[in-house]
Amino acid sequence: MSEVIKRKLEGEVVSSKMDKTVVVKVTTIKIQSKYKKRYKSSKSYKAHDEKNQYKVGDIVVIEGCRPLSKDKRWRVVKKVK
């Protein structure tokens, strides 16, 4: 069997008001093509949190998984700090 490589991202929990769901903001640094200026770009992902253990401000690692609901395609793996 071939092993599936899952995509992993690191971000900050910005909302934990939903049941078993957290919103994680992932910030990346991109480079503008012509002038080579660096800028920050961020995107929010809804991730599955089975035990409601992650709170606002936690830095977490999320990984891609099968669709769990309309918007959730990510699962929280671990807390970094």
N, CA, C and O atoms as CSV, one atom per row, in Angstrom:
chain,resi,resn,atom,element,x,y,z
A,1,MET,N,N,0.825,-1.188,0.000
A,1,MET,CA,C,0.000,0.000,0.000
A,1,MET,C,C,0.863,1.242,0.000
A,1,MET,O,O,1.891,1.298,0.675
A,2,SER,N,N,0.438,2.243,-0.765
A,2,SER,CA,C,1.194,3.493,-0.792
A,2,SER,C,C,0.787,4.370,0.385
A,2,SER,O,O,-0.381,4.439,0.765
A,3,GLU,N,N,1.793,5.040,0.948
A,3,GLU,CA,C,1.542,5.906,2.092
A,3,GLU,C,C,1.144,7.293,1.602
A,3,GLU,O,O,1.789,7.860,0.720
A,4,VAL,N,N,0.077,7.832,2.181
A,4,VAL,CA,C,-0.410,9.148,1.789
A,4,VAL,C,C,0.302,10.211,2.610
A,4,VAL,O,O,0.353,10.128,3.837
A,5,ILE,N,N,0.857,11.220,1.924
A,5,ILE,CA,C,1.510,12.322,2.603
A,5,ILE,C,C,0.460,13.406,2.844
A,5,ILE,O,O,-0.116,13.941,1.896
A,6,LYS,N,N,0.216,13.725,4.114
A,6,LYS,CA,C,-0.798,14.713,4.457
A,6,LYS,C,C,-0.161,16.082,4.624
A,6,LYS,O,O,0.942,16.204,5.155
A,7,ARG,N,N,-0.858,17.099,4.172
A,7,ARG,CA,C,-0.374,18.471,4.273
A,7,ARG,C,C,-0.519,18.967,5.706
A,7,ARG,O,O,-1.571,18.795,6.321
A,8,LYS,N,N,0.531,19.581,6.239
A,8,LYS,CA,C,0.509,20.089,7.605
A,8,LYS,C,C,0.798,21.582,7.596
A,8,LYS,O,O,1.673,22.052,6.868
A,9,LEU,N,N,0.054,22.325,8.412
A,9,LEU,CA,C,0.222,23.761,8.541
A,9,LEU,C,C,0.290,24.130,10.014
A,9,LEU,O,O,-0.247,23.419,10.864
A,10,GLU,N,N,0.949,25.240,10.314
A,10,GLU,CA,C,1.056,25.720,11.689
A,10,GLU,C,C,0.418,27.094,11.771
A,10,GLU,O,O,0.684,27.961,10.939
A,11,GLY,N,N,-0.438,27.293,12.791
A,11,GLY,CA,C,-1.107,28.575,12.920
A,11,GLY,C,C,-1.623,28.816,14.325
A,11,GLY,O,O,-1.426,28.003,15.228
A,12,GLU,N,N,-2.289,29.953,14.491
A,12,GLU,CA,C,-2.793,30.369,15.798
A,12,GLU,C,C,-4.311,30.215,15.838
A,12,GLU,O,O,-5.003,30.546,14.875
A,13,VAL,N,N,-4.822,29.711,16.958
A,13,VAL,CA,C,-6.265,29.580,17.146
A,13,VAL,C,C,-6.829,30.971,17.400
A,13,VAL,O,O,-6.412,31.656,18.334
A,14,VAL,N,N,-7.789,31.390,16.557
A,14,VAL,CA,C,-8.391,32.710,16.711
A,14,VAL,C,C,-9.830,32.637,17.221
A,14,VAL,O,O,-10.375,33.647,17.666
A,15,SER,N,N,-10.450,31.462,17.163
A,15,SER,CA,C,-11.804,31.296,17.680
A,15,SER,C,C,-12.013,29.852,18.105
A,15,SER,O,O,-11.605,28.918,17.415
A,16,SER,N,N,-12.664,29.685,19.269
A,16,SER,CA,C,-12.992,28.321,19.733
A,16,SER,C,C,-14.416,28.278,20.269
A,16,SER,O,O,-14.711,27.513,21.187
A,17,LYS,N,N,-15.296,29.093,19.704
A,17,LYS,CA,C,-16.670,29.188,20.194
A,17,LYS,C,C,-17.551,28.036,19.732
A,17,LYS,O,O,-18.535,27.705,20.394
A,18,MET,N,N,-17.208,27.419,18.600
A,18,MET,CA,C,-18.019,26.325,18.080
A,18,MET,C,C,-17.700,25.025,18.815
A,18,MET,O,O,-16.614,24.868,19.371
A,19,ASP,N,N,-18.651,24.104,18.812
A,19,ASP,CA,C,-18.455,22.807,19.469
A,19,ASP,C,C,-17.595,21.912,18.576
A,19,ASP,O,O,-17.928,21.680,17.414
A,20,LYS,N,N,-16.491,21.414,19.125
A,20,LYS,CA,C,-15.568,20.503,18.438
A,20,LYS,C,C,-14.923,21.120,17.196
A,20,LYS,O,O,-14.483,20.394,16.304
A,21,THR,N,N,-14.863,22.453,17.132
A,21,THR,CA,C,-14.261,23.130,15.987
A,21,THR,C,C,-13.484,24.352,16.469
A,21,THR,O,O,-13.943,25.092,17.339
A,22,VAL,N,N,-12.302,24.551,15.890
A,22,VAL,CA,C,-11.534,25.769,16.134
A,22,VAL,C,C,-11.205,26.410,14.788
A,22,VAL,O,O,-11.089,25.722,13.774
A,23,VAL,N,N,-11.055,27.728,14.791
A,23,VAL,CA,C,-10.637,28.448,13.597
A,23,VAL,C,C,-9.168,28.789,13.773
A,23,VAL,O,O,-8.783,29.444,14.742
A,24,VAL,N,N,-8.342,28.335,12.816
A,24,VAL,CA,C,-6.895,28.518,12.894
A,24,VAL,C,C,-6.466,29.479,11.795
A,24,VAL,O,O,-6.788,29.280,10.624
A,25,LYS,N,N,-5.728,30.537,12.184
A,25,LYS,CA,C,-5.216,31.521,11.233
A,25,LYS,C,C,-3.773,31.166,10.902
A,25,LYS,O,O,-2.910,31.164,11.780
A,26,VAL,N,N,-3.512,30.865,9.623
A,26,VAL,CA,C,-2.180,30.488,9.159
A,26,VAL,C,C,-1.603,31.664,8.388
A,26,VAL,O,O,-2.191,32.122,7.409
A,27,THR,N,N,-0.452,32.151,8.832
A,27,THR,CA,C,0.210,33.290,8.196
A,27,THR,C,C,1.436,32.800,7.433
A,27,THR,O,O,2.264,32.064,7.971
A,28,THR,N,N,1.541,33.220,6.169
A,28,THR,CA,C,2.696,32.869,5.342
A,28,THR,C,C,3.345,34.149,4.832
A,28,THR,O,O,2.685,35.181,4.702
A,29,ILE,N,N,4.639,34.076,4.547
A,29,ILE,CA,C,5.367,35.202,3.981
A,29,ILE,C,C,5.566,34.944,2.499
A,29,ILE,O,O,6.134,33.926,2.105
A,30,LYS,N,N,5.094,35.873,1.682
A,30,LYS,CA,C,5.207,35.753,0.234
A,30,LYS,C,C,6.120,36.849,-0.289
A,30,LYS,O,O,6.388,37.828,0.408
A,31,ILE,N,N,6.599,36.685,-1.522
A,31,ILE,CA,C,7.481,37.667,-2.133
A,31,ILE,C,C,6.818,38.189,-3.409
A,31,ILE,O,O,6.401,37.412,-4.268
A,32,GLN,N,N,6.730,39.509,-3.517
A,32,GLN,CA,C,6.144,40.124,-4.700
A,32,GLN,C,C,7.109,39.939,-5.872
A,32,GLN,O,O,8.315,40.133,-5.715
A,33,SER,N,N,6.589,39.568,-7.043
A,33,SER,CA,C,7.444,39.111,-8.140
A,33,SER,C,C,8.362,40.193,-8.719
A,33,SER,O,O,9.544,39.930,-8.944
A,34,LYS,N,N,7.853,41.384,-8.961
A,34,LYS,CA,C,8.667,42.395,-9.630
A,34,LYS,C,C,9.664,43.072,-8.690
A,34,LYS,O,O,10.845,43.191,-9.017
A,35,TYR,N,N,9.194,43.514,-7.529
A,35,TYR,CA,C,10.041,44.299,-6.633
A,35,TYR,C,C,10.658,43.487,-5.500
A,35,TYR,O,O,11.420,44.032,-4.702
A,36,LYS,N,N,10.349,42.211,-5.414
A,36,LYS,CA,C,10.924,41.286,-4.423
A,36,LYS,C,C,10.644,41.718,-2.977
A,36,LYS,O,O,11.400,41.372,-2.068
A,37,LYS,N,N,9.579,42.460,-2.769
A,37,LYS,CA,C,9.211,42.877,-1.411
A,37,LYS,C,C,8.482,41.739,-0.717
A,37,LYS,O,O,7.643,41.069,-1.320
A,38,ARG,N,N,8.805,41.523,0.553
A,38,ARG,CA,C,8.147,40.479,1.332
A,38,ARG,C,C,6.909,41.055,2.007
A,38,ARG,O,O,6.915,42.187,2.491
A,39,TYR,N,N,5.844,40.248,2.030
A,39,TYR,CA,C,4.624,40.665,2.715
A,39,TYR,C,C,3.956,39.445,3.328
A,39,TYR,O,O,4.152,38.313,2.887
A,40,LYS,N,N,3.156,39.709,4.364
A,40,LYS,CA,C,2.465,38.639,5.067
A,40,LYS,C,C,1.088,38.441,4.460
A,40,LYS,O,O,0.390,39.401,4.133
A,41,SER,N,N,0.711,37.182,4.316
A,41,SER,CA,C,-0.611,36.822,3.853
A,41,SER,C,C,-1.165,35.796,4.827
A,41,SER,O,O,-0.441,34.900,5.259
A,42,SER,N,N,-2.445,35.916,5.179
A,42,SER,CA,C,-3.005,34.969,6.137
A,42,SER,C,C,-4.320,34.402,5.627
A,42,SER,O,O,-5.028,35.031,4.841
A,43,LYS,N,N,-4.628,33.197,6.093
A,43,LYS,CA,C,-5.854,32.506,5.711
A,43,LYS,C,C,-6.368,31.744,6.919
A,43,LYS,O,O,-5.583,31.230,7.716
A,44,SER,N,N,-7.680,31.670,7.054
A,44,SER,CA,C,-8.281,30.965,8.187
A,44,SER,C,C,-8.826,29.617,7.751
A,44,SER,O,O,-9.423,29.491,6.682
A,45,TYR,N,N,-8.614,28.613,8.589
A,45,TYR,CA,C,-9.109,27.267,8.340
A,45,TYR,C,C,-9.916,26.802,9.539
A,45,TYR,O,O,-9.551,27.082,10.681
A,46,LYS,N,N,-11.014,26.090,9.287
A,46,LYS,CA,C,-11.758,25.466,10.370
A,46,LYS,C,C,-11.193,24.064,10.556
A,46,LYS,O,O,-11.077,23.295,9.601
A,47,ALA,N,N,-10.842,23.744,11.799
A,47,ALA,CA,C,-10.209,22.460,12.087
A,47,ALA,C,C,-10.979,21.736,13.177
A,47,ALA,O,O,-11.581,22.361,14.050
A,48,HIS,N,N,-10.955,20.409,13.115
A,48,HIS,CA,C,-11.675,19.571,14.070
A,48,HIS,C,C,-10.888,19.438,15.367
A,48,HIS,O,O,-9.701,19.113,15.357
A,49,ASP,N,N,-11.567,19.696,16.488
A,49,ASP,CA,C,-10.990,19.594,17.833
A,49,ASP,C,C,-11.935,18.720,18.653
A,49,ASP,O,O,-12.898,19.220,19.234
A,50,GLU,N,N,-11.666,17.431,18.700
A,50,GLU,CA,C,-12.595,16.453,19.281
A,50,GLU,C,C,-12.940,16.729,20.739
A,50,GLU,O,O,-14.098,16.585,21.131
A,51,LYS,N,N,-11.962,17.120,21.547
A,51,LYS,CA,C,-12.192,17.254,22.988
A,51,LYS,C,C,-12.342,18.709,23.449
A,51,LYS,O,O,-12.356,18.967,24.653
A,52,ASN,N,N,-12.452,19.646,22.535
A,52,ASN,CA,C,-12.550,21.073,22.872
A,52,ASN,C,C,-11.436,21.514,23.809
A,52,ASN,O,O,-11.688,22.230,24.778
A,53,GLN,N,N,-10.197,21.091,23.527
A,53,GLN,CA,C,-9.084,21.363,24.435
A,53,GLN,C,C,-8.227,22.550,24.020
A,53,GLN,O,O,-7.392,22.990,24.811
A,54,TYR,N,N,-8.396,23.089,22.813
A,54,TYR,CA,C,-7.575,24.196,22.348
A,54,TYR,C,C,-8.322,25.508,22.514
A,54,TYR,O,O,-9.509,25.601,22.198
A,55,LYS,N,N,-7.622,26.523,23.012
A,55,LYS,CA,C,-8.222,27.826,23.307
A,55,LYS,C,C,-7.598,28.908,22.422
A,55,LYS,O,O,-6.603,28.663,21.739
A,56,VAL,N,N,-8.184,30.093,22.439
A,56,VAL,CA,C,-7.702,31.227,21.647
A,56,VAL,C,C,-6.281,31.588,22.074
A,56,VAL,O,O,-5.997,31.709,23.266
A,57,GLY,N,N,-5.392,31.758,21.096
A,57,GLY,CA,C,-4.005,32.105,21.373
A,57,GLY,C,C,-3.045,30.934,21.282
A,57,GLY,O,O,-1.836,31.144,21.196
A,58,ASP,N,N,-3.548,29.699,21.298
A,58,ASP,CA,C,-2.685,28.522,21.185
A,58,ASP,C,C,-2.102,28.436,19.779
A,58,ASP,O,O,-2.786,28.732,18.798
A,59,ILE,N,N,-0.832,28.027,19.684
A,59,ILE,CA,C,-0.200,27.751,18.397
A,59,ILE,C,C,-0.311,26.243,18.167
A,59,ILE,O,O,0.180,25.454,18.974
A,60,VAL,N,N,-0.955,25.843,17.067
A,60,VAL,CA,C,-1.236,24.433,16.817
A,60,VAL,C,C,-0.776,24.019,15.425
A,60,VAL,O,O,-0.525,24.859,14.561
A,61,VAL,N,N,-0.669,22.711,15.227
A,61,VAL,CA,C,-0.377,22.120,13.920
A,61,VAL,C,C,-1.647,21.428,13.451
A,61,VAL,O,O,-2.242,20.642,14.187
A,62,ILE,N,N,-2.065,21.727,12.205
A,62,ILE,CA,C,-3.246,21.071,11.638
A,62,ILE,C,C,-2.821,20.267,10.412
A,62,ILE,O,O,-1.854,20.613,9.732
A,63,GLU,N,N,-3.560,19.185,10.139
A,63,GLU,CA,C,-3.266,18.383,8.952
A,63,GLU,C,C,-4.546,18.136,8.174
A,63,GLU,O,O,-5.635,18.083,8.744
A,64,GLY,N,N,-4.401,17.985,6.874
A,64,GLY,CA,C,-5.542,17.755,6.010
A,64,GLY,C,C,-6.151,16.378,6.239
A,64,GLY,O,O,-5.443,15.419,6.547
A,65,CYS,N,N,-7.467,16.287,6.086
A,65,CYS,CA,C,-8.165,15.009,6.254
A,65,CYS,C,C,-9.386,15.004,5.336
A,65,CYS,O,O,-9.592,15.937,4.560
A,66,ARG,N,N,-10.172,13.971,5.427
A,66,ARG,CA,C,-11.386,13.878,4.621
A,66,ARG,C,C,-12.377,14.955,5.071
A,66,ARG,O,O,-12.261,15.445,6.195
A,67,PRO,N,N,-13.337,15.337,4.241
A,67,PRO,CA,C,-14.303,16.350,4.662
A,67,PRO,C,C,-15.118,15.879,5.869
A,67,PRO,O,O,-15.730,14.811,5.836
A,68,LEU,N,N,-15.119,16.682,6.929
A,68,LEU,CA,C,-15.862,16.351,8.148
A,68,LEU,C,C,-17.187,17.096,8.211
A,68,LEU,O,O,-18.113,16.646,8.885
A,69,SER,N,N,-17.293,18.222,7.522
A,69,SER,CA,C,-18.540,18.972,7.417
A,69,SER,C,C,-18.437,19.846,6.168
A,69,SER,O,O,-17.560,19.640,5.330
A,70,LYS,N,N,-19.331,20.816,6.051
A,70,LYS,CA,C,-19.325,21.685,4.874
A,70,LYS,C,C,-17.999,22.432,4.727
A,70,LYS,O,O,-17.479,22.555,3.618
A,71,ASP,N,N,-17.449,22.929,5.837
A,71,ASP,CA,C,-16.237,23.745,5.789
A,71,ASP,C,C,-14.997,23.074,6.359
A,71,ASP,O,O,-13.886,23.522,6.076
A,72,LYS,N,N,-15.143,22.024,7.146
A,72,LYS,CA,C,-13.998,21.427,7.844
A,72,LYS,C,C,-13.321,20.355,6.996
A,72,LYS,O,O,-13.921,19.334,6.658
A,73,ARG,N,N,-12.055,20.612,6.659
A,73,ARG,CA,C,-11.215,19.621,5.957
A,73,ARG,C,C,-9.875,19.460,6.656
A,73,ARG,O,O,-8.938,18.912,6.076
A,74,TRP,N,N,-9.769,19.935,7.903
A,74,TRP,CA,C,-8.528,19.903,8.666
A,74,TRP,C,C,-8.778,19.336,10.053
A,74,TRP,O,O,-9.890,19.417,10.575
A,75,ARG,N,N,-7.743,18.765,10.644
A,75,ARG,CA,C,-7.817,18.186,11.991
A,75,ARG,C,C,-6.610,18.691,12.777
A,75,ARG,O,O,-5.494,18.725,12.259
A,76,VAL,N,N,-6.843,19.084,14.039
A,76,VAL,CA,C,-5.751,19.562,14.882
A,76,VAL,C,C,-4.926,18.359,15.333
A,76,VAL,O,O,-5.471,17.390,15.861
A,77,VAL,N,N,-3.598,18.426,15.121
A,77,VAL,CA,C,-2.706,17.326,15.469
A,77,VAL,C,C,-2.129,17.508,16.869
A,77,VAL,O,O,-2.234,16.619,17.714
A,78,LYS,N,N,-1.511,18.685,17.108
A,78,LYS,CA,C,-0.871,18.908,18.396
A,78,LYS,C,C,-0.727,20.384,18.664
A,78,LYS,O,O,-0.852,21.215,17.765
A,79,LYS,N,N,-0.463,20.697,19.918
A,79,LYS,CA,C,-0.242,22.074,20.350
A,79,LYS,C,C,1.262,22.319,20.413
A,79,LYS,O,O,1.996,21.543,21.024
A,80,VAL,N,N,1.721,23.404,19.779
A,80,VAL,CA,C,3.138,23.729,19.772
A,80,VAL,C,C,3.499,24.511,21.033
A,80,VAL,O,O,4.450,24.170,21.735
A,81,LYS,N,N,2.718,25.577,21.314
A,81,LYS,CA,C,2.908,26.311,22.576
A,81,LYS,C,C,1.661,27.056,22.959
A,81,LYS,O,O,1.636,27.728,23.990
